Amino acid sequence: MTKTLPDKFVKKMDDKTQTRRREILDAALSESVRVGYRLITAKQVAAAAGCTHGTVFNHFRDMANLRRAVMVYAIDTENAEVVLQGIVSRDHAAMRAPYALKQMALTIL
C-alpha cells in the first residue's frame, strides 16, 4: 500500500518521480531517527533510499531543502521523535506543528 505524497510535495510529478521522492523522504526520516535530524547527510540518505546522492540533490536542491521537507513530512506522518528534534533545534516547521503532536513529542523527553 503506497500513499501519494501531499500536494505540498508534488509539483506536477509523474508517478516514478513521486515514488522516488517519497522513497528519499522515507529514508531521510528513518535516518533522522537513527542519527539525528540535523546530522543526516545526503550520502546516508542515498544509501538508505538505494540511490545516489546526486539523485537526492535532483529532488532536493540542497540539504537545507531536504531537512525542511523531512520536518514537514515528520509532522504530516506524526513522527514525534523527529518533531522533538526539530523543537529542540528551533526548526520553524516543528514550532508550528499541531499542539497535540508537540505535546506527544515532549513526552519523549
PyMOL commands that set and color helices and strands:
alter all, ss='L'
color gray80, all
select helices_A, chain A and resi 7-9+15-35+37-39+42-49+53-59+63-76+80-88+92-95+99-108
alter helices_A, ss='H'
color red, helices_A
deselect
rebuild
show_as cartoon
